[in-house]
Amino acid sequence: MSKILVIVESPAKAKTISKFLGKKYFVKASMGHVRDLPKSQFGVDVKNGFSPKYITIRGKGETIKDLKTAVKKADQVLIASDPDREGEAIAWHIQKLLEMGGGEPCRIEFNEITKPAVQKAVNQPRLIDYNRVNAQQARRILDRLVGYNLSPLLWRKVKKGLSAGRVQSVAVRLICDREEEIAAFEPEEYWTLTGLFAKTGYSPFEGKLFKYQDKKIEIKSSAEMQEVLDRLKGAHYIVGKITRKEKLRRPAPPFITSTLQQEAYRKLNYTARKTMIIAQQLYEGLDLGKEGTTGLITYIRTDSVRVSEVAREEAHGYIKERFGVQYIGKETLNSAAKGKIQDAHEAIRPTSIHHEPEQIKAYLTTDQYKLYKLIWSRYLASLMSPAVFDTTGVDIAAGEYVFRASGSIIKFAGFMKVYIESRDDGESDEEKLLPELAEGEEVEARSLQQKQHFTQPPPRYTDATLVKTLEEKGIGRPSTYAPIVETIIKRGYIVRENKQLYPTELGSIVIDLLKKHFRDIIDVEFTAGMEKNLDSIEEGDLEWVNVLAAFYWPFMDTLEKAEKEIGHVQVTDEVTEEICELCGRNMVKKFGRFGKFLACPGFPECRNTKPLLEPTGVECPRCGGELVIRRSKKGRKFFGCDQYPKCDFVTWDQPSKTKCPYCGDLMVEKRAAGKNITLKCINEKCSQGLEQKEVKATKEVKVSKESKASKETRTSKDVKAPKVRKASKETKARKKTTAGPEQLGATNVVTEQ
């Protein structure tokens, strides 16, 4: 019997696929890329057609040896790396490294790791697509041309160890530009007036003042507001125009890579990197007990919302059986992505709609279940009928002033029975009912509530909104969104605080320098244009060498000019009053992988460092010390006592200066997306009801109560502080040494939940 070797990228995928194939197949994993440009050399011969120098990746020796041995035993080799540019390049590198020759069809691909898809693919091998390979090569070499020429300039002019990336620098620029907008923003005052109206026998309803003398009204000061209130004294409120109409709300399309990352961030609080790691696990396959190992979702790097006809029919049958024929959607899904898309794969969807999340929950981790349920629900809802609302708009006239009230009720839930997309504004789809009203009748104005507002600056980027902006502007591709965010955080150019992305001083300095001397490198339109060129290479419309040449030679002229013009940029460290106990110098603030820390300016003679303890002004409930901001090993912020290790009190939640009015203990802030901040007492024994409300930092803060019944249902995460890894004698001794900030931080680390 002839033997066929199938080479995939990961052991997880190899394990899944091997169960779908017969005895004549055996599956091996390449563990990702096997060749790449050398790290210690430039690796590109620019004078010889940008010829790359590929070497075997360090540490892959045993893997490659194993693959070469397997090839000798096989009569045929099939390479089943991921179905995208990167996967095509991996297949080409494997082919070259194993000396397979390019004339034999050896490339297979599938959009989902299921038995039918894999068995169909192995029977349809094709030649390697060199246009895809060239597009990936062009991107890799382009990034090398920028990084290995521009980074040394930053070392010489700013600080050793800096790096500049072609796409990452544009992402940092977006964040820096947004911060400049916020700093330059001047708030403008405006006022709103909301009336609470009532009709006998019905619940009161709200209406907002929006017109005066048939023109939209703008109230810009308290004096203007008082003038309006004076004119409304004694006014009669008469129902005017009533508008009733039926409104459709259509479901969101199934996920593509960027929308999955955005929605997982909004609904599950997952970073883009975490989302993609979990999605990869769902794609590569999990053991479902008697059913065996199977891939649960289709390929996760896609920019198309297209769904196969087979999958659509399966979902429609499920909807008909579960909800009824009236819930089946009739519209055909088209791509929701702006601009040009590759459309190489389907949308991200379940491989089978019959794998209901609750039925397979026992075989998944908590994170896998949450993400799978999100993907399953969104996909099912996308193929269901629109929701139907009955909406009513009512104008209420008071002389020359007009208030408007609106309400809606769900007439037909449609897709909303399954899934509702999150909204960045945090608003919900709560039903607002209006009483039965007739034009010309009078209603009672029970109160008029005036409210002062100030225009707000544009919000800082979050992981979700940055990915959304990159996609809209054509920066990067589905496979690059998560690495972009993680890379610029790791390099210290931005930090993530309370889900928002802030530029660091270092990031701002680097971007200012690049803006002045390398406009094209961090120009949004230029970078988006380069992405289009890479797409054209993949389609065979452009030669990759010509694209690189058109970029490289002007870039080198700019680099040479910048070398002469840029002087040394001094990044000054902030001096603190903290004294180094080893040499007596005033310590300075430095920025490391996990944020700021204290370091002795006497480096390298003195290498003393300390964690930077940021005070909160809140007293420790256990010992009376002060709670300070600390960092876990993964860089996540938590709050602990400044008397550690004598006192090991810690909490994930932001401590509040407001004491519990019933037991006097510490209260912490609980945040939920789109909801108010809630204060909760950390004392498990405190079962008193808290009904009061307070306003803090322009946000409404609810002090909620926890009854005995609610305590029985809440999770341990709500009531227990994070566990602290107790410091051993060896750890305590290490604290007295001159270890780096990461090691010092590890002596007071909480376990990530």
N, C-alpha and C positions, 0 to 999 in steps of 0.2 A: 504494500500500500504506500502511495506517495505521501510525503509529509509536507505540510504547508505551515510556514512560520508566519505568524501575525505579530507585528511590532506596534505597540501602543506607547503612550507617554507615561502612564502612571501604573503602579501595582494594583490600585483599586479598580481601574478600568480593565486591566488584564484579568483580574479575578472574575469580574462580571462577564466579560466577553467569552472567556474560556468555557463557561457553563452553557453558552448558546451554541457552541460549535461541536462538531463530531470528533472522533478519535484521531482523525488524520491531521487535525489542527493542533498546534501548540503555540501559546501566547507568551511573549516577553515584553518587558517594559524598558524604554530607553531613559526613563527618569527625566523627561524634558529634553532640552537641547543637548547635543553631544559635541558640537563645535561652536566656536564664537571667535570674535576678534580678541587678541591678547590684551590683558589689562595693563601690562607693563610697557607696551609699545603703542605707537600710533596705529599701526596695522592696516594702513590704507596707502597704496601707491598712487598718489594723485596724478603723477606724470605719466602713468601707464593705464589710463582709462579708469582711474579710481578702483584699481584691482584690490580686493580685500585679501588679507592674510588670515586665514582661519587656522586655529589650533584646537586640539582636543581640550575640552574643559577639564581643569584640574579636579581630581577626585572621581572622574568617570572611567578610570582605567579598568576596574573590575567589571563594570557594566558593559563596556565596549568589548572586552575580552569574552564575556558571556554571550554577547550578541554574535560575535564572529564565530564562536563555536557552534551556536545554534544554526547559523546560516549554512555551515558545512554539512549539517545533518538534514537540511531542508531541500526539497525539490523545487519549491517556489516560495518567494518572500512577498508578503503583503504588508504595507505600511499604513496604519490606521491612526495617524496623529489627528489632532483636532481639525475640523473642517473650516479653516480660515487661513489667512496669509501666514501667520506664525506657524501653524500646523503644516502648511505646505513647505515652508522653509525647513522645518525639522525633518520632514520626509526626505527632502533633497540632501540635507547634510548626512542623514543616515545612509542614503543610497551611495553617496560619495565615500563615506568612511568605510563602508562594508564592501566597496569596490563591486557594486552590483551591476553597473552598466546602465545606460539610460534608455535602451531600446525596448525593454520589457515593461508591459503594464504592471505596475506594482502598487499603485496608490488606490486606496479605498477610503470612503468617507461616509458617515451617517450622521443624521441630525439628532438621533435619539438612540440610547443604548438599550434597545429591546431586542428580543430574539428575532422577530421578523425583519427588523431594520438591519441587523448585523448579518443575518444569513443572506439577505438580498445583496448587501454590499460586497461580501466576499466573492460573489459570483459575477461582479461587474467591476473588475479592476480597470484602471485607466493609467495613462502616462502622467507624469508629474507636470503640473501647470507652471511653466517657467515664467509666465507673466506675473503670477502670484509671488513666486520666489523672488523675482527682480524687484517687485514692489516692497517686499519685506527687506531685501538687501539694501535698497535705496534708503529706507527709513533708518535702518541700523547704521549705515555709513554716514548718513546726514547727521544723526545724533553724535556720532564719533567726531565728525569734522567740527561741529560746534563745541562739544564738551572738551575735547582735548586741545583746542586752540584758545578757547575763551577762558576756561577755568584757570590755567596758569597765569593769565593776565590778572585775574582777580586775586590770585595768591600774591602776586608782586605788588599790586596796587592797594589792596584792601586788607586781606587776612589770609594766612596760609590755611589750606584745607577747604576753601570754598569751591563750589562747583556751580556751573550754569548749564541748564538743559534747554533744549530748543522749545519744547512744549511746556515744561514745568515753569520756566521763567515767565511765560505768558499768563499762566494761572496765578503766579505770585503778583504779577502786575495788576490783574483784575482786583485782587484783594487790597493791594496798596492804593489803587485808584479809588476804590470804594471808601477806604479810610480817609483819604483826602477830601472826598465829597462830604463825609460826615463831619470832619473838622471844619470845613468851610461853610457848613449849613447854618443859616440864620433862621430860627423858628419864627413863624408868624402867628399871631393870636387870632382866633376866631371863636364864635359862640354858636351853640345850637339851642333850640327851644323845642321841647317835647311835651305835647299835651296828653293828659290821661282823660279820655272821654268815656262816657257811659250812657247806655240806653236802658230804661227800666226793664228788668227781667233778664238782663244779659250781663256777662262779665265785662269789666272795663277793657278798653283797648287803647293802644298808643298811636299817635300820629305826629309827624314831625313837620315843623314850619318850613316851607320850601319856596313860597312865592309871595311877592308883594307887588301889587299893581301889575299882575300878569308877567312879572319878571322874576327870575331866580334871585332869592334874597341872600345877601352876604352880610353877616353881622361881625364886625371886627373889634369891638371894644365893649366894655361893660356899660359905658354911657349909651351906646347905640342899642344895647339890649334893654336897658332901662326905658329907653324911649319907646321901644316896641311893646314892652309890658304895660306902660302907661296908656298906650293907645288901645290895648286889648281889654282894659278894665271896663266891665259892664257889657262886653260884646256878646252877641248871640252867635252860637255856632250852628250853622245850617249845612246839612248834607248837600253837596253839589254833585258833580259828575261821578257816576259809579261805573267802573269797567270790570267786566267779568270775561275771562277767557281761559281756555284750556292750554296748558303748557306741557311740552314734552321735555324730559331730561334723558338724554341718551347715555348708555354705559361707556365707561372708559375702555379703550382698546386693550388687548392683552399686553403683557409686559414686553418691552425691549430692555436691553442692558441698562440704559440710563434711567428709565422710569422705574425699573425694579430697585435700583440703588436709591432713588429718591423716596419711593413709597416705603421701603424697608427702613429708611432713616426716620421718616415721619411717624409710621405706625409702630415700629419695633425698636427704634433707637439704635439700629445697627449702622456702623460705619460702612462705607462702600467696600472696604477691604473685607470686613467680616461677612458682608452679604455675599460677595463673590466666592469666598472660601466655602461657605455653607452650600451655596448653589452648585458649586463644582462637585461637592459630595453627593448631592441629590442627582446630578447629571450622570456621574460615573457609576452609581448603583449602590443600593443597600440591600441587605438580607431581609426579606419579608417572610421569614418562616417557611411554611410549606410551599409558598410560591417561589422561593429561591431568591437569588440576587438579581435585581433588575434596576435599570435607570428609571427614576421617577419623573424627570423633566427633560425637555429637549435642550439643545445646545444653548448655552447661556450668554454667548457673545454675538449679539444680533442687533440690527437697527431696523428690522422689518416687523410689522404686525400681521403679516400674512399667515394664514392658517390653512393647512391642507384640507382638501375636500373630505377625505376619510375621517380626519379628526373632527371636522365640523359636523358631519352626519352622526358620529358617535355622541357628541355633546348634545345635539338636538334631540336624539332619542332619549338621552338621560333627562333632559329638561322636560320633555313631554311626559315621561313616566313619573317624574318626581313632582312637578309643579302643574302640568297641564299644557295643552297645545298653545293656549293664548300667551304663554310666556316665552315662546320661541321667537328669537329675533329674526327679522327678515332682511336686514341690511348687510351688505358685504363689507368686510373690513378692508380699508385701504391704509397705506402707511401714514402714520401720524407724524413722522419725523420731518423736520423742516429741511429744505434743500435736498441735495442728492443723497441717496442711500445706496448701500451695496446690495441689499435685498438678497443676500446669499442664502439666508436661512429663514425658517419660520420664526414666529414670535416665540417667546418663552412660555411653554404650556406644559401641562401634565402629559406624560406619554399615554396615559389612559385615564379618562374622566372617572372610571369606576374605582380608581384608587382613592377613595374618599379619605380625607385627612384623619377623621376620627377612627376609621377602620384600621389604619396602619400606624396610628399614634404610638402603639406599644413598641414598634420597631425603630422609632426615631428618637434622637435626643430632643430636648426641649427646643433648642434653636432650630434644628432641622424641621421639626413639626410646625413651628410658627411660620417659618419662611415658606414651607411647602403649602401650608394652608392659605397663605397670602397669594401665592401663584395660582393655586387651584381655584380659589374663589374669584379672583380677578378674571381668569380665563373663562370660567363658566358664565359669569355675569356679562362678559363682553359679547356673548352669543345669545343673550336674552333680550326681550323686548324692552323698549323705553318705559320709564316711569311716567305716569300721567298725573299732573297736578291741576286742581281747580284753583285759579288765582283770582283774587278780587282786589281792586284798587279803589279807594274812596277819597274824594276831595272834600274837606270840611272848611267852609268859608266863614271867616270872622271879619266882616267888613271887607277891606282891601287885602287882607291877609288870607292865605290858604295853607291849611295843614293837609298832609297826605298820610293816609293809613293804608297798609297793605296786609293781606293775609293769604294763606294758601293751605290747602289740605291735599293729602295724597289720595287720589281717586283710584289709581292702580299702581301697585308697588313695582311691578316689573322686575328689572334686574336688582332693585334695592332689597329684594328678599335675600339676596346672597352677599352683596358687596357694595360698599359706598366708598368712593375715592376720597382720600384725605385732601384737605385744602390748606394752602400756606397761610391764609388769613385766619384760620382757626375757627371759622364760623361753622355752625351745624345746620342741618336741615329740619329743625324743629317746626312742627306745624303751628301756625299762628292763625287763629280763627277770628273772624269779624262777625258781629251780630247781623241779623237781617235788617238792612237799612233801605230807606226809600229817599229818592231825591226830593229835597225841600223840607224834610223833617228836621226838627231841632234836637241836638244832643247836648248833654251836660258836660262842661269842662270841669272836672273835679280838681285838677291841678295843672300848673304849667311849670315844668322843670327846666331851668336854665343851666347850661353847662359850658364852662370855659375849656377850650382846647388850644393846643399849639401844633402847628404842622410838624411832622416828624421827618428826620433825615432818612435816606434810604437805609434799609436794614443791612447789617453785615452779612456776609455770605455764611451759610452753613454747608455741610458736606452736600446736602441735597440740592441747594440752590446753586452751588458752584458747579456741580455736575450738569445741572439743567442749563446753565449759562454756557458752559463749554460745548455742550451738544448743540445749542441754538446757534452759536457762533462758528460751528464747524471746526472746533479745536479738538484734536485727538480723535480716537475711534473707540468703539465699545470696550475693547480689551484694555484701553489705557486709562480710563477714568479713575479707577481705584488706585493704581500705582501713582498717578499724578498727585493726588491728595496726600497719600502717605509719604511720598518722596519729599515734598516741600516742607512737611512737618518734621521729618527726620533730619533734614538739612538745617533746621533752625530758622527758616525764613518766615514761617508762620507758626502760630500756636492755636490750639483749640480750647476755648474757655466757654463753659456753659453752652456748648453746642455751636458757638460762633467762632469764626476764623478771623484772627487778628494778625497783622504783619508785625514782625519783630523789628527792632531798630536795625539789625543786620539786614533783614529782608528789604527794608526801605532804602538803605544805603546802596545795596546792590542794584535794585531796580532803578533808582535815580541815575546811577552810573550807566546802566545799560540803555536807559531812555535817551540819554544825552549822546552816547557814542555808537550804539547799535540799535537804531530804531527798528530796523526790519526784524531783528531777532525776537523782539518782544512786541511786535506789531500784530494785533489780532487778525487783521485782514490778510496780512502777508502769510501768517502761519496757517490760516484757513485755506489760503490759495495753495500752499505747499501740500496740504492734505488732499486737495483736489488733484494735484499733479500725481500724487502717489496712487490715487484711484485710477487715473488715466494710464499709468504704467501697468496696473493690474489688468486693465481692459485691452492693453496692447496698442494704445493710441500714442504713447510717448516712450522714448528710449530713456532708460533709467540713468545712463551715463550722461546724457545731455542735460537732464534735470539737475544732476549734481554739479556739473560744470557751470551751468547758469547761476547757481547759488554760490559756489565755492570761491571763484576768483574775485568777484566784487567783495565778498566777505573778508578775504585775506587783505585786500587793499584797505578796508575799513579798520581791520585789526592793527595793521601797521601804523595807520594814522593815529589810532587811539593810544597805542604804546607811547607815542611821542607827546601826546597832549595831556594824558591823565597823570596827575601827580599822585603822591601817596595819600590815600584817604585814611585818616586817623579815626578809629573806632574807640572812643573813650569809655572807660569803665566807670560806673558810678561808685564813688567811695562811700563806705558806710562807717558807722561809729563802732562796729564790731572789731575788737582787737584780736589779732592772731596770737594765740597763746604760745606759739612756738618761736616767733621772732619779734613780736611786738608791733608789727605794722597794722595799719587800718585795712581791713579786708574790703574787697571790691565785689560788686555783683557781676557774675558771668552768666552766659546763657549756654546751657548744655542740651543734651538730647531730651531731657524731661523738664525743661524750663530753666528758670534762674536758680543759681546757687551762689554761695559765698566762696571766694578763693583768695589766697594770699597774693598780693602783687609782686612778691619776691621770687616768683617762679623764674628759673628752675631751682634756685637755691632752696627755697621753701615751697613745698608742694601741698601745704595744708589746705583742705577744703571743708566746707560745712554745708548742710542743707539751709536754704533760705526759708525761715519760718515767717510766713505772712500772717499778721495778726487779724483776728476777726472782731475783736472787742467783746467777745462773749465769754462768760466765765465757765470753766469746766464744772459740770454738775457733780463730779466725783471728788475732786480735791481742791477746787477753788482757784486753780491755775487758769491760764487763758487758752482757749481753743485757737489753733493755728492751722493754716492750710499746708497739707503735706501731699506727697505724690507716691503712688504705688509703683511697683516695678515696671508696669506697663505705661506709666505716665498719667494714670487717672487720678484726678483730684479727690482727696478726702480730708476730713477734719479730725485732728487729734490734739491731745493735751500737750502744752509746751513743757510739761514736767516729765515727759517720757524719758527713761523707762520706769521712773517711780510710779507714774500713773499711765495706764495703757488704754484710757477711754478713747474710742474712735467712732466715727459715724460717716456714712456716705453723704448724708443730707445736710444742706446748708443750715447751720444753727441760727436761731432767731434770738434777738435781744428781748423779745417778749416772753415773759415767764408764764407758765401755766397758772391761770387765775384760781385754780382749785387746789393744786398741790405744790405750786411754786417751783416745779421742776423745769428742765430745759425743754423748749419746743423747737422742732425742726420744720423746714419748709418741704412740702411734698408738691412736686410739679407733675402735671399731666398735659400732654399736647392739646392745645386748644382750650384748656380749662384754666380756672383761676388757681392761684397758689393757695395751698391749704396748710395750716399749721397743725402739727400733731404733737402731743406730749409723748416723751420717750418713756415715761413711767408706765409700765405694763399694768400696775395696780390701780392707776388713776382711771376710774370709770365714770367720772362726773361728765355731764353734758356741757358742751361749750357752744353757745349759740351766738356770741357776739361777733361783730365784724369790725375790721380796721382797714385803713387805707395806707399803703406803704409804697413809696417810690412810684407813684402814679398807677400802681397795679392794685386791683381789688384783692385783698387777702382774706380768705375765709378761715376762721378758726372753727374747725369742725369737731363734732363729738364722736366718740367711739363708745358705743354701748357694749355691754357684755356679749350680746349676740354677735356684733360685728367682730369682736375679738376672737370669737370661735372660728370665724371663717377667714380671717386675714392670714397672710403667709408669714413665715418666720422672717422674711426679708423686711417686712414692715415693722417688726417689733424688736429685732435683734441688731445690735451694732456689728459691723464687720469683725470677723475674727482677726486677732493679732498674732502674728508669728512671734512667739516668745524668744527673746534674745538669749542665746546660750552664753556660757562663760567665754567661749572663743569669740563670739560676736561682740560682746561687751568690750573685750580686749581690743578687738579690731577698731572699735570706735575711737580709741585713743591714738590710732596711727594716722598717717597722712593719706588715707585712701581717697579715691575720686568720689564725685558726688553720687554716682550710681550705687557704689558700694555703701556709702554712708546712708543713702535713702533706704537700702535694703534692710537696715536694722530696725526699721519701723514700717513694715509693709503689711497692708491688709490683703486678705484673700479676695480676688475678684469674684463677684457672684454672677 
